[in-house]
């Protein structure tokens, strides 16, 4: 069974041009999804799926944030290209990625390298992590997160 932990607070530059601090979301649910790279096939599917379901997340008082090590400039291009309606956060120094333990060894085509392990955190209104999805498969992932949130908010 997963132990409920407090989500580590952080502040990161955001595509809203205002630095985002996790404490700003107390009182709302938060989805933090960590993804490897802007405008790559899997990351685009995942981001577009969260974008399509955004109004449903908002109805459940939930904010959605995508985090990668890409720059704000890269995030802005990605956001504009796909008309993403939520903020993307830039962690170029890998501080939050390491804090949330999503920066690690990856294997691709026989090569090992350090990178972002696709992971999603669902945080409750009190800033506690209530669910973690690790090594996310992007197909239908946003839908699964939304279904989990619906289950939790029913209680």
Secondary structure by P-SEA (a helix, b strand, c coil): cccccccccccccccccccccccccccbbbbbbbbcccccaaaaaaaaaaaaaaaaaaaabbbbbbbccccaaaaaaaaaaacccbbbbbcccaaaaaaacccccccccccccccccbbbbbbccccccccccccccccaaaaaaaaaaaaaaac
